[in-house]
């Protein structure tokens, strides 16, 4: 395990490591008949702790990617990340020589940078991203420190990681990672995590109503939240059934993922807004758990590409009857 004085002894690190080592992170693979159970567990992890759930989602996603593309699985003594963001800068390159593939450059947005033992990383080969598996305990791997300024999702240890000639293994053909339905199934897994964080943010208002302390305006906000949350829950259940019935059609998987992610993002934003309007600043100022949940969720849903995703969805459905 990579050690780090800040993160190696953190509650987040300990919680994720314990779940992985216990085998509880070994979720049903998407499209194999129990996709709903997979997403429900992601939701529950994130309802309890969004940072823990986000890191476990990446580990479970790596396990699913390895199973689909490589025919292997993540081990209980391994903690995997998926570092596949492709911003213009920095650039991570992969080159092949007589000894095999090696990585040089830097990768941004690496969650669990100082925690993970392994990662699936996209790197540029002839200008195009290709997927590689890397053992982060190899010499030449240097996680950044101090680059994350927002308190939201700070516990996920998301930093840039530098690679200096690090040996890696190619996972699948050059275009295999993106050119598969499983990529989009994984995108809904992230949305299931957003949904868990959304449920956590709604809890103070639900608790007030359960205790009989909610006034009519607060109950109206709770009713609106229930409409949005129930619709989202149904959408996730329906999407899971569709994935299990046809796990390989890439076009339908892409449309489905954009629809579900758009709905969950909208529900999350509405819940944050309505809980704030219903309860005011008091829980944000005086309830550390709620303040952290809101901060975490606000950051996490920005993993959506917002109007860019909606524009892509519009293009995909423009020709539908």
N, C-alpha and C positions, 0 to 999 in steps of 0.2 A: 504494500500500500504506500502510495506517495504520502509523505508527511509534510505538514505545514503547521507552524506554531499557531496560526490564527484559526485554521479550519479543521485540522485533524482531530482536535478535542472538542469541537463544537457539538451542541445537541443535534443539529441537523446531520452532521457527519455520522454521529453515533447511531441515530435513528435509521438512516438509510442503510448503513453497513449492517445493522442487526437484521433488517428485513431481508436484505439480499442473502446474507449467510444462512438465515432460517429456511430459505426456499420459498418464502411467501411472495417474492417478486417474480416467480415463475408463472406468469399468467397464460391463459389460453391464447393461442395464436389467432390473429384476426382471420376471419374467413373459414374457420374450421368448426363452426357450429356453436361456439360459445362467445361470440364477439360481445354480446350484451354484458356478460359476466366480466369480461376483460375491461370494458369501459366503465362499468359500475365500480370496479375496484380502483381504477384511476380516479374516479370522482370522489370516492370515499377517502382515499389518501389525501387528496387536495382539500377536501372539506376539513380534515383534521389539521393539516399543515401544508400550505401551498408550496413552500420551498421543498419540503421533503417529497411531496407528491410529484413536483416537477422533475426532480432528479431521478425518482423511481420510474417516471414515465420514459425518460431518455434511456435508462437501462433496459426497460421492457421493450422499447422500440428497437434498440440495438439487437436484442435477442430475436425479435421477429424478423428483422432485416437479415441477420445471419442465417436464420432458419430458411428463409425464402430464397436467398441468393446463393448462400454458401453451403447449406446443409449442415451447419454447425449451430451450437447454442452457447450462450453465455454461462460461465461456471459460477458456482456459489462463492468462490474466492476471488471473483473478478467483479469490478464495478465499472460498467461501461457508460460512456457518454456518446452522444451523436452530435458531432460538430460539423454542420453542413451549411452554415450560413455563407453566402457568397457576396459580400459587399464589394464595391470597387477596390477598396483598400482596407487592410493590407492584403497581400497576395501570398498564397501558399502554393508552391510548385512541387510536382513530383517528377522525378527523372529516373530512368532505368539504365543501369550499367551492368557490368559483369557479375556483380554481387547481388543484383536485384533492384527493387524500387527503394528510393530514398526521398524524404521530404526536406525541403528547405524553404524558409520563409516564416510567416506568421499567420495565425488563424484567429479571427475575432469571434466574440460571442461564444466562448467555450464554457458552458456551465459545468461546475464540478472540476474546474481547471486544476486545482491542487488536491482534489479528492479522488478522482477516478484513477483506476489502474490501467484501463484500456479505453480506446475510443474508435468509433468509425468517423473518419475525417474525409471530407472532400478536398481534393487538391487539383490544381490545373495541370493538365497534360495537353500540350498543343493548344492552349487557350480554353479548353473545355474541362468542366469538373468531372473527376472520376473518384470513386469511393475506395478508401483504403482502411485497413485495420492496423492500429498501432498500439504497441505496448508502451505505455507512458512512463514506465520505469527505465526505459532505454536512455543511455547518455544522449545529451543533445536536446532533451525536452525541457523547456523552461517556462513555467506558468508565470504570467504577469501578476503584479500586486498593486492594489490601490487604484485601479482604473474605474471601478464601479462607485459612483457617487450617490446614487439614489438609495434611500433606505428600503424601498420596495425590492423584494427578491434579493436583497444583499446576502442573505444566508446561502444562496445557491453558488457562491464563489464563481461568478461569471467574469472571466477575464480573457485577454488575448494570450495565446500560447505560441511560443517561438520554437521552431524545429530547425536543427542544424545538422543535416545529413543523417536523419533518423531512419533506420531501416523499417519498412512497412510491407504489408502484404496486400496486393490488389484483391478487392472483393467483387467478383463478377466482371462482366465485360464492361467496356468503357461507358456505355450509356445505360447500363442495367439499373442503377440505383433510381434514377428518375423515371425511366420508361417502364413502369409497372403499376398495377392497381394498388399494390401494398403501400406505395408511397402515400397515396391519398387516404387509405384506411388509417395510416399513422397520423395524418393530419386531423382526423376526427378524434383520435385518441387524445391529442392535445386539447381539443375543444371539450372533451369530457373532463379534463383537468380544470379548464376555465369554469366549467359548470360546478365543480366541487368548490372552488373558491367563491363562486357566486352564492352558493348555499351558506357558506360560512359568513359572508357579509350580511346576508339576510337574517341571521340568527338573533341578533339583539332585538330586532323588531318583532320577530316571532315570539321571543321570550316575554316581551312586554305584553303581547296579546294573550299568551297562555296564562300569565299571572293576573289578567283582568285589569291591567293598568293602561291599556291603549284607548285613546279617545277616538272619536268618529273619523277624524282626518287620518290618524295613524292606521286605523282599520281599513280605510279606503286605499291607502298606499299598500298595505299588506295584501288586500284583495287583488290589486293590479299586479303585484309581484307574483302572487299565486298563479294568475293567468299566464304570465310570461314563463315562469318556472315549469308549470305543467306542460305547456306547449313544447318547451325545450326537452323535457324528459321524454315526451312522446316521440319527438323527432329523433332523439338518440336511440330509442328502442326500435323505431321503424328502420333507421339507418343500419343498425346492427343486423336486423333480420335480412335486409337487402344484401348486405355484405356476405352473410352466410349463404344466401341463395345463389349469388353470382360473384364470387370473390376475385375473378380475373379480368372482368371487362374494365378497361382503363378509362374509357370515356364516361361511363356512368359513374365510376368511382370518383372522378374529378368533379363532376357536377354535384354529386352528393356531398363531397367534402366542402366545397364552397358554400353550399346551401346551409349545411349544419353549422359550419364555423361562423357564417354570417349571423345565423340565428342566435347562437350562444353568445357571440360578442355583443349583440344588441341586448340580449337579456342581462348580461353582466353589467353593461353600462346603465341600463334602466334600474337595476337593483341598487347599484352604488348610489345613483341619483335619488331614488325614492327613499332609501333608508336614511340618507343624509337629510332630506327634506322632512321626513317624519320625526327623526330623533334629534336633529340639530347637531351642534358641535360637541355636545357632551361626551358621547362615546368615542369620538375621534380624539378628544383631548384626554379623557380619563380612563379609557379601556384599552390597554396596550395590545391585547389580542385583536380587537376589532380594528384599531388603527393600523396594525401590521397587515391584517387581512385585506383592508382596502388598498393600502400602498402596494402590496404584492400583486393584487389582481389588476390594478391599474397598469402596472408595468407588464404583466404577463399577457394581457389581451392585446398589447401592442405587437405581439408576435404575429398577429394578423397584419395583412398588408392593406386593410381598410378598403378604400375606394378602388385601389388597383385590383384587389380580389373581386370586388363587385363588378368592375368593368370586364374582367376576364369571364366571370359567370354570365354577364349579359351577352358577351360574344358567343359563348357556348350555347346559350338557349335561344339566340335570336331566330334561328330557323325552325324552332319547335312549333307545332300546331297549338 
